[in-house]
Amino acid sequence: MKIFMKKKMFAALLLTLPLLALSGCGESEKEVSTIQIDAQGEVKSVVFDEFGESYYNIDELKEMAVSEIENFNADYISPRVFFEDASLSDDGSSVKLSMNYKSAKDYADFNDTMLFFGTVEEANNKGYTISDRLHGRDGNAIDLSIISDHPERHVVITNERANIIAPFNIDYMTDGVELNGKKEAVLSEVTDETVQLLLSK
């Protein structure tokens, strides 16, 4: 768990495979790392990873996480990143880390990664290009007029592989994305470096 020592190493935790199998009651129970974005753009991340107790106990891990957050927030007038909780699984083999961010940009900056949430127009202004290879729930390619005629639609752009829980329905997506319901995208099978999710509004 030395990933807490530096932000880049900390980011490596968030890029681990989102599915981590834990055994319990004779069956395999899947714990899924998620990045949840609300309609105001605030982000909650929940990460599951293996826990090496030979390095740290859970209290030391919490202290390290809080220290990293305090160092990051020191550059801002008001806090941008918040520690919520860190807990061990019942058998002590994995850790669950929950954190909150004021925006997708704060998440990206803290974890040295890519996460954008905003409108198509805002994405274009930031230098992103909405892919013409997105497809809908039915597998059909996107009609490009949907992008050009609706700059107010929201889009999520990321290179993460945790599940993304969007604030609005996911209408179009990068190849390899699987949907769990209408708002959750499973990214573990995506082969493209960047994932784009075009939302319903």
N, C-alpha and C positions, 0 to 999 in steps of 0.2 A: 504493500500500500504506500510506497514511497512516492506515488504519483501526486500526493498532496504537497510535496516539497516545493514545486514550481508550477506556475500556471500551465505551461505547455505540457508538463507531465500530468497535471491534473486533468487536462483536456483528454488525455489518452484514455482515462476512465470512461468518459462520455462517448468515446468512439468504439468501445468494446461491443461485441455482438449483443444485440438487444435481448436475445433469449438465453437465459441461464437456467439449466435444468436443476431442480432441487428434488431430492427424494423425500417422500413423506407418506406414511400410511401405506407403503407398498406400491405407490403410484408416483409418476413423474408430474410434478407441478411446475408450470412455467411462470417465471417472474419476468416481466417485460419492462425494460427501460423505456421511459416515455418523456417527450417534450410536449407540454400542453400550452397552447397559446389562447388567450381569451380575446374577446372582441376589442378590448382596449389596447391589445398588443403586449400585455404582461405575460410572462412565461413562468411556468413551473416545471422543473425537471425532477424526475425520479430515476435514479440509477441503481442498478443491481450489479454487484461484482463480487468476485471471490475475495475472501478476507484472510490475510495471512497473520494470524495472531502472534506468530513468532516475531513480527516486526512491531506491532502496536496493539494496544487494547482499544476498545471502542471509545473510551474517554479521551485518549491521546489523539485518536483520529478526529474526533469532534473539535478538539482544541486546534488542530492543524487546519481544519477546514475553516473555522472561524477566523483564524489568523490570516489566512489567504484572503478571505472576504474583507476583513478590516483594512488590509493593505491596499486592496483594489478600491474600496470606497473612499479612502483617504484623498484620492484625486478629485473627488466630487463634492459639491456643496451639500448635497443630501445623498443618503445611501442609495445604491443602485442594485446591489445584490444582497440577498438575505439567506442566512442559514435557517433551515426549518428543523431537520432532524437527521440523525444517523442511528441506525439500529441494526442489530444482528439477527440473522435467521435463528430459528429455534435450535438448530444443531451447531450454530456458530461458524458455519462454513462460508457464509456470504454476508455482505453488508448492503443495506438499503440507504441511499443518501438522497435527501430531499432538499432542494434549494429553489428560491424564487428570484426572479429578475424583473426589473421595471420595464424592460423592453427586449425585443429580439436582438437589438444591437448590443445591449449590455451582456446578454448571454454569449454572443459571438466574441465580444472583446475579452470577457473574463476567461473564456475557454479557448481562445485563440483558434476559432473555427468560423464557419459560415452559417449564419441563420438570418434570413431576411423575412419580415412580414410587413406587408403594406399593399397599396394598390398597384395595379399594373403601371399606372402613370408614375408613381413614386419609384417603382423598380427601374423603369426606363431612365428616370432622372439620376438614379444612382449608378447607371452604367450596366445594368443587367439587361439581357435580351431574353424575352419570353420565347421558349422553344416552339418551333413549328411542328415538332414531333410528339407533342402531347396527345393523349388519347382519352376518350371518355370511358364511362363505366361499361359501355357496350363494346369497347375495344376499337371503335371507329376513330379515325384521326380527327383532330380538332379542325373546325372551320376557322380559318385565320381571321375572318371578320369578327368572330367572337372576341378576339384579343383587341383588334383595332377599334371596334365599335363600343367597347366597354372598358375604358381605362379606369373606371371606378371599381372594377372587380378586384378582390384581394388575391394575393399570391404568396405562397411560402416557397422560399428557395433555400436549400441547405445541402451540405455535404455530410451531415450526420447520418447515422443508421439506426438510431433509436426510433421507436414509433412516434409519429407526429399526430397529435390530437388538435385539430383545427377548430376555430370558433364557428365556422360555417361549413356547409356541405362541400365535399370535395367533388368537383365536376370533371376535371381533367387532370391527368397525371403523367409522369415520366414512365417509360416502359419498366416493368419489373415491380412497380408498386402494387401491393395488394391492399384492398380495403377491408377494414373490420367495422362494419356499419357504414354510416354516411360521412363521419367526420374523422375517423382514425385511419391513418395510412401506415402500413407495415412496409418498412424499407429494406429489410434484411436481404432480399433477393435482387435488389437493384444493382446493375453493373456499371451504369453511368457514374461519373464522378459527382455530378450535381443532380439533385432531385428538385423538380418543380411541381407544385400542387396549385392548380387554379381553382379558386373557390367560387361558390354560387353567388356571392355578393361581396 
